[in-house]
Amino acid sequence: MARPYLFLMDPIERIDIEADSTFVLMLEAGARGRPMLYAHPEKLRQHGAEPRIQATEITVRPEKGHHFALGETRDLALADCDAVFMRKDPPFDTAFLTYTYLLDRVDRSKTVMVNEPQALRDFNEKLAALRWPDLMPPTMIAADRGALRRFIEEHGEVVVKPLDGAGGAGIVHLRTGDKNIGSILDMLTLEGRRHIEAQAFLRDVVKGDKRVILLDGEPIGAVNRVPARDDIRANMHVGGRAEQSPLTDRDREIAAALAPELVRRGLIFVGIDVIGGFLTEVNVTSPTGLQEANRFDGVKLEAQIIDKVEEKRAALG
C-alpha cells in the first residue's frame, strides 16, 4: 500500500473549497488512491532526532459544507510519509519558525518536502524578491522613519507594508505631502523598532497584480487579480477580481532568473507576483491561485504538482 501524504494546514473546516489550492492538491492525491493525513502543525513534536506528529486520516470531496471526512488519528514519524505538504498560511511568526525547525529533521531520503523548511525561513515573501533587484521596482526595507520619508519624497507615491503580513494586510498607499505619513510610519514600524517595506507605487496595479505559478522553477500557469475601484489591493478576499492572464515573455524571463535558486533550495511550488512587468513578491509558504488558473485555462495545475512530487519521491528509491 502506498505511504501517505501529510498535509499540514489551517483547520480544513474553514477553507473555501472553491478557491483553496491545498484542497485541490488533496483532491488530486485522493483521486490517485493516495492515503492522506491531515494535521495542524502545532501537533508536530520531536523525540530525540525523530520528528513525529498526531495526524488524522482524511478524505475530501468537492461538496460544499461536506467537503471532508475524518478517520482514525494516529501517531507516526514524518519519515513514514512519502511527502509532507507544509501549507500553513502566514503570518510567519515564532510558531511558524518553530515548525520549520522541526521539519528540518525529516529524513529526506524517505520523504519529499513541499516546500523545504529552510527555504521557508530564508524566503520572506517580501524580502526574497530583493535577491533580484533588477527585476523589481525601487524598494526600501527600513525601520528608520527618516529614511522612509526620504524614499517617499524621492518617488512621490509609494506603497508601504509590514514584512510578515499576508493577504493585503497592512498595505497603505502614501503620497508626498500626505499628512498621515508620520502616523502610518509610526504605526507600521512600531515607532522605528520594526522594519517594513516601502516600494515605488506601480500605476499598472489598476490593471492587475498577476500571480504566476512556478513548479520547480518553471511557470505552469497564471491568473490576474484586479483590485476593486476603491482599493489598491488585488487580493481576492479583500474584493479583488480574478481574470484570465496568459503567461508572457516577461513572466518567463522573470521565472528563468529565479529558477536556479528556487530549485537549489527545494522550493517546488511557488507563486510570484508581477505588476506591470516588475517582480514584487515571491510567495513560498502557502501559494494560491491554482483554482482560478484552472477555471480560466481549462487545466489541472494540481495534477502537474502531484506528478512532480511523485517523480521526486520515485527518484529517492
N, C-alpha and C positions, 0 to 999 in steps of 0.2 A: 504494500500500500504506500502511496506517495506520502512524503512527510509534509506537515502543514506549512502554510504561510501564516505568519503572525502579523496582525495589523494593530499597531499602537496608535491610538487616536482619541479624540474627544468623544464624549458619550454619543453613541450611534443613534439614540432615540431623538437627538436634537438636530440631526443633519437634514438638509433639504435634498431629497433624493433626485430632484430634477436638475440640480446644479453641482452636487458634490462629486469631486474627482475620485476620492477614496472609494466611494460607493460603487462606481463603475469598474474600478480595479477589482473590487471584491466580486462583483457580478461576473466579470470575465474569468477570474480564478475559479469561482464556483462552477461556472459552466464547463470548465475543463476537468471537473472532478477533483479539484484540489481541495483537501481538507483545510479549513480556515479556523484560526483562533483570533480572538479579539480581547484587547485589554487597554485600560488607560495606563500610560507609562508610569504613573505613581505606584503601580503594582510591581515594578522592577525591584530587584534586590540582588545582592551579591553575597555568596558564601565562599570565602577563600577566593580562588581565581575564577569561579564559575558564576556568570550572571544567570539568574533564574527569574521566573515570573509565575504568578497565578493568572491564567488566561482561560477564556470561556470559548467553547466550540460555538460556531455561528454559521448560519446560512442566511442568505439575503435574497430578496426578490423585488422586482420593480412595482411594488404595490404600496401606494401612499397610505401611511398610517399603520401598515402591517409589513414593513419592509425588511424585518429581520426576525429571526427566531434563535434563541439561545439554547445551548445544550449543557453538557457537563463542564464544570470548572475544574481544571486540573493544574497541578504544579509541574513545571518542566524547565529544563535548561534551554536557553535560547538557541544553543547549538543543535538542539533536536529539531529545529525548523529549517526548511530549505531556504526561506527568505524572511527577513524582518523588514516591514514597511513602517518607518517612523513618520507618521502622518499627523502628529500633534500640531495644531495651529499655533502661531505666535500668540502672545509675545514671547520672545526669547528671554526668559527670566532666570533666576537662580535655580529654580526647579528644573527647567528645561536643560540648563547647563549640566546639572547632576545626571539627568537621563543620558546625556551624550557620553559622560564618563563611564557610566555603567555599560552602555552599548559598545564602548571601545573594546571591552573584554571578550566579546563574542568571537568564537573561533571562525576565522574567515576561510578556512579550508573546508568548512561544512555548510556555511551559511552566507547568503548574499544579503548585503545591507543596502536598503533604498531609503535614504541616502547614507553615505558614510558619516558616522557621528563626528569624527574630527573635522570633516569638511563643513558640517552643520555649525560647528563652533567657529571655524575660520571665516565663513562666508556670511557675515552680517549682511542682510539683504539690501541695505543702503550703502554700506562701506565697500562691499565686494566689487561693485561696479568700478570703483576707483582704481582697480588694477589695470583698467583700460581707459585712462583719462582722455585719450584722443577720440574715443567713441562717444564721450559724454558731453552734455552742456557744461558751462562753467559751474563748478561745485566747490563749496567750502564745508569742511567739518570743523566745528569750533564750539567752545563754551564761552569764549571771550566775547562779551556783548559789543564791545567797541569794534572788534574785527568784523563781527557780523553786520553791524551798522555800516561800516565802510564798504562791505561787499554789496549791501543793498543799494547804497549810493552809487556804486560803480555800475551796477546793472539795471537800476531803475525799477525793475519788477523782479521779485523772487518768490519762490515757494520755500517755506521752512517747515521742517518736520522732525519728530523725535526719531532716534535711531532704532528703537526697539518696538515701534508700533507696527500695525498691520491693518489692512482693510481701509486705509484712508484716515485712520485715527490720528488726530493732532496736526493734520496738514493745514497750513494757513498761507494765503496769498497776500503778500505785502508789496506796497509801492513806496518809493521815495516820498517823504513828506507825510506819510500816514501817521497820525498822532497815536495810534495803537502800537507802533513798533516797540517802544520801550517796554510796555506792559507784556506784550506777547513774548518778547525775548526773555524777560524776567521769568515768565511762567514756564516756557519750554526749557530753558537752561537751568531752572531752579536757582535763579539769581547768580548765574555764572559757574555753577558746580557740575553741570551735566552738558556733554557735547550734543549738538544737534547738527542736522544737515541743512544747508542753505543752497539752493540751486536756482540758476537763472531761469525765469519763467519762460516756458515754451508756449508761444501763442497757438501752435498747432495742436495743443491739448484739446481744443474745442472740436477738432476732427477726430480725436480719439487717442487713447492710451492702449497701444497694441500689446497683447500678450502673445509671445512666440514660445512655443513648447519645444524643448530640446530633449532628445533621447540619446544619451551617451554622446552629447555634443552636437548631434545632428538635428536640424529643425524638421519637425514632422507635422506641424500644424500651427495655426494662429487664429486669434479672434480679436476683433477691435472692440474696445469699451469706450463708449461716448458719454461724457458727463451730461447731467441734466442742465438745463439752461441756467439755473440759479446756483450752480456748483462747479468747482474746478476738478473735483474728484470723480474719477471714472469708475470706481469700484461699484460692482453691480448691487451690493447690498445697501449702498447709500444713494441709489437712484440712477446709476449708470445704465446704459443700454448696450446690449451686445449686438454686433453686426458682423457680417462676413468680411474677412480680410485675408486674401491670398498671401502666401509668402512672396516677398520681393527680393530683388538682388541685394538690397541694403540689409534686409533681415539675414540673408545667407552670409553676407560679408561679416556682420557682427558675430553671428554664430561661429563662423570659421575662426575668428580671432579668439573666441572664448574656448573653443572645443578642446585644445590640448590640455589646458589647465583643468577643465571640468572632468575630463576623462581620467587624468592623472590622479585626481583627488577622489574618484569614485562617486561623482555626482551624476547619477544615472538619469534622474527625472528632475528637470529644471525648467522654470518659466522666467524668461527675461521680458522686461518691459521696455518698449520703444515708443518714443513720442517724436514725431517729425524727423525720424531717421536717427535720433540720438538714443543711446542706451541710458536708462535711468535707474533700473534696479535689476538684481539677479536674485530670483526667488528660489530658495532651495529647501526650506523647511517643510512646506506642505503646498506645493504649487497647484493651482487650479486652472480651469479653462478647458478641460477635456470635453465635457458635455456640450458646451457651447460650440466648440470647433466641430465636434461630431455632427451636430444638427445642421450646421451651415454647409459642411463639405461632404456629408454622406459617408463618413468614415467611422472607424472604431479605433481611436488612438490608444485606448486602454489595451487592446489586443496586441499592438506593437510593443507596448511597455512590458506586458506579461511575457511576450515572446523573448524580449531581451533578458528579462530576469531568468527565464528558463534556460536560455543559451548560456548565461554566465554560471548558473548552477551546474549545468552539464559539464562545463569546462573544468569544474573543480574535481570531477571524477567521483 
